[in-house]
Amino acid sequence: MRHRVAHRKLGRTSSHRRALLRNLCTSLITSERLITTLPKAKELRPFVEKAITLGRYGSNSTATPADIVHARRTAADYFIGGHAEQKSRPYKKASLQIEPSTGGVAALDKLFDSIGPRFADRPGGYTRIIKLGFRKGDGAEIALIELIGSEVVPTRVKEEKSAKGAKKDDKAGDKKAKGKAEEKPEKKAKAGSKKEEAPVAEAPAKKRTRKKKDSEES
């Protein structure tokens, strides 16, 4: 009997499952949406929401600097490794090159800078899961997990593009109709001139018969 079993094992060991969840959490915070299998999405949801709750301390006015530092260090355990922003020069007189932070460092900065303040007044429920059907091949059920407020609304852009395309088609149709209207009288004029200039066929010469030839010779 599976009494008091709170988590899905996902067919992995504890360390492998923990690494998987940290990787998914980093990708979700960085891109704010993620497509994965339904069991992984359901297992990721409470994991990432705990990290977002820690990120809310960044926008809390009552939190002290020590509390914020403690929250950042605790939240760092929910992400994979990475490196911070690096500044370097390939040689002495070269301009300074800045490499942005990557991996969990970039996700941690985004969590406390933008995502935490966004959910400052929301006590939980930061993500949603949308089922997308079944995957071809192994038949696994696929789901989309995304942060609340990161919805994509491309309807207006599509409508504007379709309207622009319709206007272009109308303009092209008008140009074609004008071109055809101009070509028709020119064709008629050319046809009339050809009929007028047609050469008149000459009457064929009459053949001389043998009797006429003999009379002329005599």
Secondary structure by P-SEA (a helix, b strand, c coil): cccccccccccccaaaaaaaaaaaaaaaaacccccccaaaaaaaaaaaaaaaaaacccccccccaaaaaaaaaaacccbbbbbcbbbbbccccccbbbbccccaaaaaaaaaccccccccccccccbbbbbcccccccccbbbbbbcccccccaaaaaaaaaaaaaaaaaaaaaaaaaaaaaaaaaaaaaaaaaaaabbbbcccbbbbcaaaaaaaac
